[in-house]
Amino acid sequence: MANCLAQSAALALGKLLPNEAQGEDWHKAFPGNRPSTLILLPSIDARSLGALLAAYEHATFVASVILGINARPVRCRIWQVMAKLGDNGAGRW
């Protein structure tokens, strides 16, 4: 868990160029300001996974609106396939 949080902080903040006079290695420096997302779930249950899925779907929808992409037909096609499976195919998904 500590490594996960440290990596998120490193991507956000970066590491400055070292002072070569002190013998520090320049190849250990990296820029910050790199976007990343870290989601911590209190438990892995149906409610938290459903909330995660809803957040992902909302982010996808907002991105499609901003980019001018009509993402609705893809989602409708998936629901049509699932509807054709009916109760008999519930275990396949």
C-alpha positions as CSV (number, residue, x, y, z in Angstrom):
1,M,0.0,0.0,0.0
2,A,2.8,2.4,0.8
3,N,4.4,1.8,-2.6
4,C,1.1,2.6,-4.3
5,L,0.7,5.9,-2.5
6,A,4.4,6.8,-3.1
7,Q,4.1,6.1,-6.8
8,S,1.0,8.3,-7.0
9,A,2.8,11.1,-5.2
10,A,5.9,10.7,-7.4
11,L,3.8,11.0,-10.5
12,A,2.2,14.2,-9.2
13,L,5.3,15.9,-7.8
14,G,8.3,14.5,-9.7
15,K,11.9,14.7,-8.6
16,L,14.1,17.7,-9.4
17,L,17.3,17.5,-11.3
18,P,20.1,16.6,-8.9
19,N,23.2,18.6,-8.0
20,E,25.9,17.0,-10.0
21,A,28.6,18.6,-7.9
22,Q,27.5,16.4,-5.0
23,G,27.7,13.2,-7.1
24,E,24.0,12.7,-7.5
25,D,22.7,10.7,-10.5
26,W,20.9,12.8,-13.1
27,H,19.0,9.7,-14.5
28,K,17.0,9.4,-11.3
29,A,15.2,12.7,-12.0
30,F,11.8,12.7,-13.6
31,P,9.2,15.4,-14.3
32,G,6.0,15.7,-12.2
33,N,2.6,17.0,-13.1
34,R,1.5,13.6,-14.6
35,P,-2.1,12.8,-14.1
36,S,-3.1,9.6,-12.5
37,T,-6.1,8.2,-10.6
38,L,-5.9,6.2,-7.4
39,I,-9.2,4.7,-6.2
40,L,-9.2,3.1,-2.8
41,L,-12.3,0.9,-2.0
42,P,-13.2,0.2,1.6
43,S,-14.2,-3.3,0.6
44,I,-14.7,-5.3,-2.5
45,D,-18.4,-6.0,-2.5
46,A,-21.3,-5.5,-4.8
47,R,-22.0,-1.9,-3.7
48,S,-18.5,-0.6,-4.1
49,L,-17.9,-2.4,-7.4
50,G,-21.2,-1.0,-8.7
51,A,-20.2,2.5,-7.6
52,L,-16.9,2.1,-9.4
53,L,-18.6,0.9,-12.6
54,A,-21.0,3.8,-12.4
55,A,-18.1,6.3,-12.0
56,Y,-16.3,4.7,-15.0
57,E,-19.5,4.8,-17.1
58,H,-20.0,8.5,-16.2
59,A,-16.4,9.4,-17.0
60,T,-16.7,7.6,-20.4
61,F,-19.9,9.4,-21.2
62,V,-18.5,12.8,-20.3
63,A,-15.4,12.1,-22.4
64,S,-17.6,11.1,-25.4
65,V,-19.6,14.3,-25.1
66,I,-16.4,16.4,-24.9
67,L,-14.9,14.6,-27.9
68,G,-18.1,14.6,-29.9
69,I,-18.4,10.8,-30.1
70,N,-21.7,9.1,-29.9
71,A,-21.0,6.2,-27.5
72,R,-24.7,5.3,-27.0
73,P,-25.0,2.8,-29.9
74,V,-22.2,0.6,-28.4
75,R,-23.9,0.5,-25.0
76,C,-27.3,-0.2,-26.5
77,R,-25.7,-3.1,-28.5
78,I,-24.3,-4.7,-25.4
79,W,-27.7,-4.5,-23.6
80,Q,-29.4,-6.0,-26.7
81,V,-27.0,-9.0,-26.6
82,M,-27.6,-9.4,-22.9
83,A,-31.3,-9.2,-23.3
84,K,-31.3,-11.9,-25.9
85,L,-29.5,-14.2,-23.5
86,G,-32.2,-13.7,-21.0
87,D,-32.2,-15.6,-17.7
88,N,-30.5,-18.6,-19.3
89,G,-27.4,-16.6,-20.0
90,A,-27.1,-14.8,-16.7
91,G,-24.2,-17.0,-15.7
92,R,-22.2,-16.3,-18.8
93,W,-21.7,-12.6,-18.0
